[in-house]
Amino acid sequence: MLHLFLLRIVKRTLGLVCAKFIVFSQFWAQPGAEVVEPIAYHCYLPTHR
């Protein structure tokens, strides 16, 4: 039970971190943004099925 609870917290935390990466990549007007955004997007999606 505790394991599932901790897993949920970890998933939520990862989701928030990835969301920040998405926002950061959108304001990051450099060629690297095209690489960072898809990675962050794919990282964020699995936590919100």
PDB file with one MODEL, atoms N, CA, C and O in Angstrom:
MODEL        1
ATOM      1  N   MET A   1       0.837  -1.204   0.000  1.00  0.00           N
ATOM      2  CA  MET A   1       0.000   0.000   0.000  1.00  0.00           C
ATOM      3  C   MET A   1       0.873   1.256   0.000  1.00  0.00           C
ATOM      4  O   MET A   1       0.666   2.181  -0.785  1.00  0.00           O
ATOM      5  N   LEU A   2       1.848   1.258   0.898  1.00  0.00           N
ATOM      6  CA  LEU A   2       2.758   2.402   0.972  1.00  0.00           C
ATOM      7  C   LEU A   2       3.571   2.522  -0.314  1.00  0.00           C
ATOM      8  O   LEU A   2       3.869   3.624  -0.774  1.00  0.00           O
ATOM      9  N   HIS A   3       3.929   1.357  -0.893  1.00  0.00           N
ATOM     10  CA  HIS A   3       4.703   1.349  -2.130  1.00  0.00           C
ATOM     11  C   HIS A   3       3.942   2.056  -3.250  1.00  0.00           C
ATOM     12  O   HIS A   3       4.519   2.857  -3.985  1.00  0.00           O
ATOM     13  N   LEU A   4       2.655   1.760  -3.380  1.00  0.00           N
ATOM     14  CA  LEU A   4       1.833   2.385  -4.413  1.00  0.00           C
ATOM     15  C   LEU A   4       1.699   3.886  -4.173  1.00  0.00           C
ATOM     16  O   LEU A   4       1.696   4.677  -5.116  1.00  0.00           O
ATOM     17  N   PHE A   5       1.588   4.265  -2.916  1.00  0.00           N
ATOM     18  CA  PHE A   5       1.472   5.678  -2.567  1.00  0.00           C
ATOM     19  C   PHE A   5       2.746   6.436  -2.955  1.00  0.00           C
ATOM     20  O   PHE A   5       2.681   7.521  -3.533  1.00  0.00           O
ATOM     21  N   LEU A   6       3.897   5.856  -2.632  1.00  0.00           N
ATOM     22  CA  LEU A   6       5.171   6.479  -2.976  1.00  0.00           C
ATOM     23  C   LEU A   6       5.355   6.549  -4.483  1.00  0.00           C
ATOM     24  O   LEU A   6       5.873   7.535  -5.008  1.00  0.00           O
ATOM     25  N   LEU A   7       4.929   5.497  -5.179  1.00  0.00           N
ATOM     26  CA  LEU A   7       5.034   5.474  -6.632  1.00  0.00           C
ATOM     27  C   LEU A   7       4.206   6.593  -7.256  1.00  0.00           C
ATOM     28  O   LEU A   7       4.613   7.214  -8.238  1.00  0.00           O
ATOM     29  N   ARG A   8       3.026   6.840  -6.661  1.00  0.00           N
ATOM     30  CA  ARG A   8       2.161   7.910  -7.157  1.00  0.00           C
ATOM     31  C   ARG A   8       2.817   9.273  -6.959  1.00  0.00           C
ATOM     32  O   ARG A   8       2.744  10.135  -7.835  1.00  0.00           O
ATOM     33  N   ILE A   9       3.459   9.466  -5.803  1.00  0.00           N
ATOM     34  CA  ILE A   9       4.146  10.728  -5.528  1.00  0.00           C
ATOM     35  C   ILE A   9       5.304  10.928  -6.499  1.00  0.00           C
ATOM     36  O   ILE A   9       5.505  12.022  -7.025  1.00  0.00           O
ATOM     37  N   VAL A  10       6.058   9.861  -6.730  1.00  0.00           N
ATOM     38  CA  VAL A  10       7.192   9.946  -7.659  1.00  0.00           C
ATOM     39  C   VAL A  10       6.706  10.284  -9.059  1.00  0.00           C
ATOM     40  O   VAL A  10       7.300  11.123  -9.736  1.00  0.00           O
ATOM     41  N   LYS A  11       5.628   9.637  -9.502  1.00  0.00           N
ATOM     42  CA  LYS A  11       5.079   9.913 -10.834  1.00  0.00           C
ATOM     43  C   LYS A  11       4.627  11.363 -10.952  1.00  0.00           C
ATOM     44  O   LYS A  11       4.874  12.022 -11.962  1.00  0.00           O
ATOM     45  N   ARG A  12       3.964  11.852  -9.909  1.00  0.00           N
ATOM     46  CA  ARG A  12       3.476  13.237  -9.931  1.00  0.00           C
ATOM     47  C   ARG A  12       4.638  14.212  -9.965  1.00  0.00           C
ATOM     48  O   ARG A  12       4.598  15.208 -10.687  1.00  0.00           O
ATOM     49  N   THR A  13       5.672  13.928  -9.184  1.00  0.00           N
ATOM     50  CA  THR A  13       6.850  14.788  -9.151  1.00  0.00           C
ATOM     51  C   THR A  13       7.529  14.810 -10.510  1.00  0.00           C
ATOM     52  O   THR A  13       7.907  15.873 -11.002  1.00  0.00           O
ATOM     53  N   LEU A  14       7.685  13.639 -11.118  1.00  0.00           N
ATOM     54  CA  LEU A  14       8.290  13.563 -12.445  1.00  0.00           C
ATOM     55  C   LEU A  14       7.446  14.323 -13.460  1.00  0.00           C
ATOM     56  O   LEU A  14       7.982  14.989 -14.346  1.00  0.00           O
ATOM     57  N   GLY A  15       6.133  14.222 -13.330  1.00  0.00           N
ATOM     58  CA  GLY A  15       5.237  14.935 -14.227  1.00  0.00           C
ATOM     59  C   GLY A  15       5.417  16.440 -14.123  1.00  0.00           C
ATOM     60  O   GLY A  15       5.434  17.141 -15.134  1.00  0.00           O
ATOM     61  N   LEU A  16       5.552  16.935 -12.895  1.00  0.00           N
ATOM     62  CA  LEU A  16       5.751  18.372 -12.684  1.00  0.00           C
ATOM     63  C   LEU A  16       7.089  18.828 -13.235  1.00  0.00           C
ATOM     64  O   LEU A  16       7.187  19.889 -13.852  1.00  0.00           O
ATOM     65  N   VAL A  17       8.127  18.019 -13.010  1.00  0.00           N
ATOM     66  CA  VAL A  17       9.461  18.362 -13.524  1.00  0.00           C
ATOM     67  C   VAL A  17       9.431  18.420 -15.043  1.00  0.00           C
ATOM     68  O   VAL A  17       9.985  19.336 -15.650  1.00  0.00           O
ATOM     69  N   CYS A  18       8.774  17.426 -15.656  1.00  0.00           N
ATOM     70  CA  CYS A  18       8.691  17.394 -17.117  1.00  0.00           C
ATOM     71  C   CYS A  18       7.864  18.559 -17.638  1.00  0.00           C
ATOM     72  O   CYS A  18       8.162  19.104 -18.701  1.00  0.00           O
ATOM     73  N   ALA A  19       6.828  18.946 -16.901  1.00  0.00           N
ATOM     74  CA  ALA A  19       6.015  20.092 -17.310  1.00  0.00           C
ATOM     75  C   ALA A  19       6.858  21.360 -17.312  1.00  0.00           C
ATOM     76  O   ALA A  19       6.716  22.207 -18.194  1.00  0.00           O
ATOM     77  N   LYS A  20       7.742  21.490 -16.314  1.00  0.00           N
ATOM     78  CA  LYS A  20       8.625  22.650 -16.263  1.00  0.00           C
ATOM     79  C   LYS A  20       9.590  22.646 -17.444  1.00  0.00           C
ATOM     80  O   LYS A  20       9.925  23.698 -17.988  1.00  0.00           O
ATOM     81  N   PHE A  21      10.037  21.441 -17.837  1.00  0.00           N
ATOM     82  CA  PHE A  21      10.910  21.336 -19.005  1.00  0.00           C
ATOM     83  C   PHE A  21      10.180  21.790 -20.261  1.00  0.00           C
ATOM     84  O   PHE A  21      10.766  22.448 -21.120  1.00  0.00           O
ATOM     85  N   ILE A  22       8.884  21.436 -20.371  1.00  0.00           N
ATOM     86  CA  ILE A  22       8.095  21.838 -21.539  1.00  0.00           C
ATOM     87  C   ILE A  22       7.979  23.360 -21.588  1.00  0.00           C
ATOM     88  O   ILE A  22       8.197  23.967 -22.637  1.00  0.00           O
ATOM     89  N   VAL A  23       7.636  23.972 -20.465  1.00  0.00           N
ATOM     90  CA  VAL A  23       7.507  25.428 -20.408  1.00  0.00           C
ATOM     91  C   VAL A  23       8.850  26.081 -20.712  1.00  0.00           C
ATOM     92  O   VAL A  23       8.921  27.054 -21.462  1.00  0.00           O
ATOM     93  N   PHE A  24       9.914  25.538 -20.122  1.00  0.00           N
ATOM     94  CA  PHE A  24      11.256  26.078 -20.335  1.00  0.00           C
ATOM     95  C   PHE A  24      11.648  25.992 -21.797  1.00  0.00           C
ATOM     96  O   PHE A  24      12.215  26.940 -22.341  1.00  0.00           O
ATOM     97  N   SER A  25      11.355  24.874 -22.441  1.00  0.00           N
ATOM     98  CA  SER A  25      11.742  24.680 -23.835  1.00  0.00           C
ATOM     99  C   SER A  25      10.979  25.624 -24.763  1.00  0.00           C
ATOM    100  O   SER A  25      11.482  26.011 -25.818  1.00  0.00           O
ATOM    101  N   GLN A  26       9.760  25.990 -24.361  1.00  0.00           N
ATOM    102  CA  GLN A  26       8.970  26.893 -25.195  1.00  0.00           C
ATOM    103  C   GLN A  26       9.529  28.320 -25.151  1.00  0.00           C
ATOM    104  O   GLN A  26       9.422  29.060 -26.129  1.00  0.00           O
ATOM    105  N   PHE A  27      10.121  28.701 -24.022  1.00  0.00           N
ATOM    106  CA  PHE A  27      10.691  30.040 -23.899  1.00  0.00           C
ATOM    107  C   PHE A  27      12.162  30.072 -24.302  1.00  0.00           C
ATOM    108  O   PHE A  27      12.783  31.133 -24.355  1.00  0.00           O
ATOM    109  N   TRP A  28      12.708  28.882 -24.585  1.00  0.00           N
ATOM    110  CA  TRP A  28      14.123  28.764 -24.899  1.00  0.00           C
ATOM    111  C   TRP A  28      14.297  28.865 -26.400  1.00  0.00           C
ATOM    112  O   TRP A  28      14.265  27.849 -27.094  1.00  0.00           O
ATOM    113  N   ALA A  29      14.480  30.075 -26.914  1.00  0.00           N
ATOM    114  CA  ALA A  29      14.533  30.317 -28.359  1.00  0.00           C
ATOM    115  C   ALA A  29      15.914  29.980 -28.925  1.00  0.00           C
ATOM    116  O   ALA A  29      16.635  30.852 -29.411  1.00  0.00           O
ATOM    117  N   GLN A  30      16.258  28.707 -28.850  1.00  0.00           N
ATOM    118  CA  GLN A  30      17.527  28.228 -29.400  1.00  0.00           C
ATOM    119  C   GLN A  30      17.264  26.921 -30.143  1.00  0.00           C
ATOM    120  O   GLN A  30      16.240  26.279 -29.910  1.00  0.00           O
ATOM    121  N   PRO A  31      18.173  26.516 -31.036  1.00  0.00           N
ATOM    122  CA  PRO A  31      17.977  25.277 -31.801  1.00  0.00           C
ATOM    123  C   PRO A  31      17.757  24.055 -30.908  1.00  0.00           C
ATOM    124  O   PRO A  31      17.068  23.116 -31.307  1.00  0.00           O
ATOM    125  N   GLY A  32      18.329  24.058 -29.714  1.00  0.00           N
ATOM    126  CA  GLY A  32      18.197  22.918 -28.808  1.00  0.00           C
ATOM    127  C   GLY A  32      16.770  22.683 -28.341  1.00  0.00           C
ATOM    128  O   GLY A  32      16.441  21.584 -27.896  1.00  0.00           O
ATOM    129  N   ALA A  33      15.915  23.701 -28.434  1.00  0.00           N
ATOM    130  CA  ALA A  33      14.541  23.580 -27.952  1.00  0.00           C
ATOM    131  C   ALA A  33      13.780  22.494 -28.713  1.00  0.00           C
ATOM    132  O   ALA A  33      12.919  21.822 -28.144  1.00  0.00           O
ATOM    133  N   GLU A  34      14.094  22.321 -29.997  1.00  0.00           N
ATOM    134  CA  GLU A  34      13.394  21.307 -30.788  1.00  0.00           C
ATOM    135  C   GLU A  34      13.724  19.897 -30.309  1.00  0.00           C
ATOM    136  O   GLU A  34      12.961  18.957 -30.534  1.00  0.00           O
ATOM    137  N   VAL A  35      14.869  19.765 -29.648  1.00  0.00           N
ATOM    138  CA  VAL A  35      15.264  18.458 -29.116  1.00  0.00           C
ATOM    139  C   VAL A  35      14.682  18.252 -27.718  1.00  0.00           C
ATOM    140  O   VAL A  35      14.212  17.162 -27.391  1.00  0.00           O
ATOM    141  N   VAL A  36      14.715  19.295 -26.902  1.00  0.00           N
ATOM    142  CA  VAL A  36      14.266  19.191 -25.513  1.00  0.00           C
ATOM    143  C   VAL A  36      12.757  18.986 -25.421  1.00  0.00           C
ATOM    144  O   VAL A  36      12.292  18.169 -24.627  1.00  0.00           O
ATOM    145  N   GLU A  37      12.000  19.711 -26.214  1.00  0.00           N
ATOM    146  CA  GLU A  37      10.538  19.685 -26.073  1.00  0.00           C
ATOM    147  C   GLU A  37       9.927  18.301 -26.304  1.00  0.00           C
ATOM    148  O   GLU A  37       9.126  17.858 -25.481  1.00  0.00           O
ATOM    149  N   PRO A  38      10.276  17.594 -27.398  1.00  0.00           N
ATOM    150  CA  PRO A  38       9.689  16.257 -27.592  1.00  0.00           C
ATOM    151  C   PRO A  38      10.022  15.300 -26.455  1.00  0.00           C
ATOM    152  O   PRO A  38       9.181  14.499 -26.048  1.00  0.00           O
ATOM    153  N   ILE A  39      11.247  15.381 -25.941  1.00  0.00           N
ATOM    154  CA  ILE A  39      11.653  14.517 -24.832  1.00  0.00           C
ATOM    155  C   ILE A  39      10.803  14.820 -23.603  1.00  0.00           C
ATOM    156  O   ILE A  39      10.286  13.904 -22.962  1.00  0.00           O
ATOM    157  N   ALA A  40      10.656  16.096 -23.274  1.00  0.00           N
ATOM    158  CA  ALA A  40       9.869  16.500 -22.115  1.00  0.00           C
ATOM    159  C   ALA A  40       8.406  16.101 -22.304  1.00  0.00           C
ATOM    160  O   ALA A  40       7.743  15.672 -21.360  1.00  0.00           O
ATOM    161  N   TYR A  41       7.915  16.248 -23.530  1.00  0.00           N
ATOM    162  CA  TYR A  41       6.515  15.935 -23.817  1.00  0.00           C
ATOM    163  C   TYR A  41       6.241  14.446 -23.624  1.00  0.00           C
ATOM    164  O   TYR A  41       5.233  14.067 -23.027  1.00  0.00           O
ATOM    165  N   HIS A  42       7.140  13.606 -24.130  1.00  0.00           N
ATOM    166  CA  HIS A  42       6.972  12.155 -23.981  1.00  0.00           C
ATOM    167  C   HIS A  42       7.143  11.736 -22.524  1.00  0.00           C
ATOM    168  O   HIS A  42       6.557  10.746 -22.087  1.00  0.00           O
ATOM    169  N   CYS A  43       7.938  12.481 -21.781  1.00  0.00           N
ATOM    170  CA  CYS A  43       8.141  12.188 -20.366  1.00  0.00           C
ATOM    171  C   CYS A  43       6.885  12.541 -19.582  1.00  0.00           C
ATOM    172  O   CYS A  43       6.527  11.845 -18.631  1.00  0.00           O
ATOM    173  N   TYR A  44       6.219  13.618 -19.978  1.00  0.00           N
ATOM    174  CA  TYR A  44       5.049  14.114 -19.252  1.00  0.00           C
ATOM    175  C   TYR A  44       3.801  13.264 -19.512  1.00  0.00           C
ATOM    176  O   TYR A  44       3.022  13.004 -18.594  1.00  0.00           O
ATOM    177  N   LEU A  45       3.614  12.836 -20.759  1.00  0.00           N
ATOM    178  CA  LEU A  45       2.399  12.120 -21.129  1.00  0.00           C
ATOM    179  C   LEU A  45       2.125  10.841 -20.340  1.00  0.00           C
ATOM    180  O   LEU A  45       0.994  10.645 -19.895  1.00  0.00           O
ATOM    181  N   PRO A  46       3.118   9.956 -20.148  1.00  0.00           N
ATOM    182  CA  PRO A  46       2.812   8.684 -19.474  1.00  0.00           C
ATOM    183  C   PRO A  46       2.270   8.842 -18.050  1.00  0.00           C
ATOM    184  O   PRO A  46       1.611   7.935 -17.541  1.00  0.00           O
ATOM    185  N   THR A  47       2.535   9.973 -17.404  1.00  0.00           N
ATOM    186  CA  THR A  47       2.082  10.152 -16.027  1.00  0.00           C
ATOM    187  C   THR A  47       0.616  10.581 -15.962  1.00  0.00           C
ATOM    188  O   THR A  47       0.041  10.651 -14.875  1.00  0.00           O
ATOM    189  N   HIS A  48       0.003  10.870 -17.121  1.00  0.00           N
ATOM    190  CA  HIS A  48      -1.385  11.350 -17.115  1.00  0.00           C
ATOM    191  C   HIS A  48      -2.258  10.558 -18.078  1.00  0.00           C
ATOM    192  O   HIS A  48      -2.918  11.132 -18.944  1.00  0.00           O
ATOM    193  N   ARG A  49      -2.259   9.231 -17.924  1.00  0.00           N
ATOM    194  CA  ARG A  49      -3.116   8.411 -18.777  1.00  0.00           C
ATOM    195  C   ARG A  49      -4.532   8.383 -18.239  1.00  0.00           C
ATOM    196  O   ARG A  49      -5.403   7.740 -18.826  1.00  0.00           O
TER     197      ARG A  49
ENDMDL
END
